[in-house]
Amino acid sequence: MATSPESSAWRTALIVEPSQFNRMGLRHLCRRVGCERILEEEDAAGALATLSAELVDLVLVAWELPDQGGATLVRRLRARNRQHPPVVVVVDDQMDKPALVSAIKAGAAGRLARPWDPEHLEHILREAAPPERRADATE
């Protein structure tokens, strides 16, 4: 399992996805990019509860969830911890351009579509990393 130096700064990931099959694939992807701890939730309510109790570096979130979706959830995820906001990456295969623009405006760092590519996720993480994480990751 190869990981880039940049990805080693992403210690805890939260996967928010209703499909167990998709969560399994995303869990594998998180491991490939070097996440040390991976938490999972099926819906927005669970994700917000987890973020209240855990310090999370990265959130991979389905754009459509049973209880909430879209830009509102991305904004809420980013706002949970203003001192250490997680990087939020939207996972969606059928997102149109207006929805992608909405996600980015709400604070998403990028979008992943199938087939999920660890190199694409690493690129998003490199671009989204705040300077202090970039410095930590290159030591």
Buried (B, 14 or more C-beta within 10 A) or exposed (E): EEBBEBBBBBEBBBBBBBEEEBBEBBBEBBBBBBBEEBBBBBBBEBBBEBBEEBEBBBBBBBBBBEEBBBBEBBBBBBEBBEEEBBBBBBBBEEBEEEBBEBBBEBBBBBBBEEEBEBEBBBBBBBEBBEEEBEEBBEE
